[in-house]
């Protein structure tokens, strides 16, 4: 069997169309909407990635954005996070420690002292985290 070129996309990022207006979206978690565009996550959303740090402060619906889907990057916290915490989605694309429950999105590699702070994340999507455990 012969292969022409590579069949594996080795990039850590994808481009996607924004499904809604996004303000200050850098580092925010996004998911696909019903039309296949990306929107900020809410609690319990299945995250596909985080908006790149060079995302403009104002993104309009239909604009192309860069989404980091794997490896390490910077993400926006929805509340204080400690290095080593498993993080899940919260509101407006922010991430929080898994004690809230939700689909695992990654591990915090640094702390965020308060909501709105950026922290280093190792993106490794996983299964549902039950807040009771």
C-alpha positions in Angstrom: 0.0 0.0 0.0 1.3 3.4 -0.9 0.6 6.7 0.9 1.0 10.1 -0.7 1.7 12.7 1.9 0.7 12.4 5.5 -2.7 11.3 6.6 -2.4 12.6 10.2 -2.8 16.3 11.1 -0.1 16.8 13.6 -1.1 20.4 14.5 -2.3 21.4 17.9 -4.7 23.9 16.5 -7.7 24.1 14.2 -9.5 27.1 12.7 -13.2 27.4 13.1 -16.0 29.9 12.6 -17.3 31.7 15.7 -21.0 31.0 16.2 -21.7 34.1 18.2 -20.0 37.4 19.3 -17.1 36.6 21.7 -15.6 39.4 23.9 -12.2 38.9 25.5 -12.1 35.2 24.4 -8.4 34.5 24.6 -7.8 31.4 26.7 -11.5 30.6 26.9 -12.9 27.1 26.4 -15.1 26.6 23.4 -17.5 23.9 22.1 -19.3 23.3 18.8 -22.9 24.6 18.4 -25.6 22.9 16.4 -24.2 24.5 13.2 -20.6 23.4 13.8 -19.4 26.8 14.8 -17.6 27.4 18.0 -19.1 29.2 21.0 -18.0 29.7 24.6 -18.7 26.8 26.9 -21.1 26.7 29.8 -21.1 24.3 32.7 -21.2 20.7 31.5 -20.3 21.5 27.9 -18.0 19.1 26.0 -15.0 21.3 25.3 -13.1 21.0 22.0 -10.4 23.4 22.9 -9.4 26.9 24.0 -9.2 30.0 22.0 -5.6 31.0 21.2 -4.0 33.8 23.2 -3.8 36.0 20.0 -7.6 35.9 19.7 -8.9 39.5 19.1 -10.7 41.2 22.0 -13.8 41.4 19.8 -14.8 38.4 17.6 -18.0 38.6 15.6 -20.2 35.6 14.6 -18.7 34.2 11.4 -15.1 35.3 12.1 -12.5 32.6 11.9 -10.7 31.8 15.2 -7.8 29.6 16.2 -8.7 26.8 18.7 -6.0 24.9 20.5 -7.2 21.3 20.8 -4.3 19.6 22.5 -0.9 19.9 24.3 -0.1 22.7 26.8 -1.4 26.2 26.7 -3.0 29.0 28.7 -6.6 29.0 29.8 -8.9 31.3 31.7 -10.0 30.4 35.2 -13.6 30.8 36.5 -12.4 30.6 40.1 -9.1 29.9 42.0 -7.3 26.8 40.6 -4.3 25.0 42.1 -1.5 23.3 40.1 -2.5 19.7 39.6 -6.3 20.3 39.7 -8.4 18.5 37.1 -10.4 21.2 35.3 -13.9 21.2 33.8 -16.0 23.8 32.1 -17.9 26.6 33.9 -19.6 29.6 32.5 -18.5 32.0 29.7 -15.7 29.7 28.6 -13.9 29.7 32.0 -12.6 26.5 33.6 -12.9 25.4 37.2 -11.6 22.6 39.4 -13.5 19.3 38.9 -15.2 19.5 42.3 -18.0 21.1 40.4 -18.4 18.0 38.2 -18.3 17.9 34.4 -16.3 16.5 31.5 -12.6 16.6 32.2 -10.7 18.9 30.0 -7.2 18.9 31.4 -4.8 19.4 34.3 -3.7 22.7 35.7 0.0 23.1 35.5 0.1 26.4 37.4 -2.3 28.2 39.8 -4.9 30.8 39.1 -5.4 33.0 42.2 -8.8 34.3 41.1 -11.5 34.2 38.4 -10.2 35.8 35.2 -6.6 34.8 35.8 -4.8 32.7 33.2 -3.1 29.4 34.1 -1.1 26.8 32.3 -3.0 23.7 31.2 -2.2 20.3 29.9 -5.2 19.6 27.6 -6.2 15.9 28.0 -9.8 15.4 27.4 -11.4 12.7 29.5 -14.5 11.3 31.0 -17.2 12.8 33.2 -16.2 13.7 36.7 -18.9 13.1 39.3 -18.8 15.9 41.9 -19.7 13.4 44.6 -16.4 11.5 44.2 
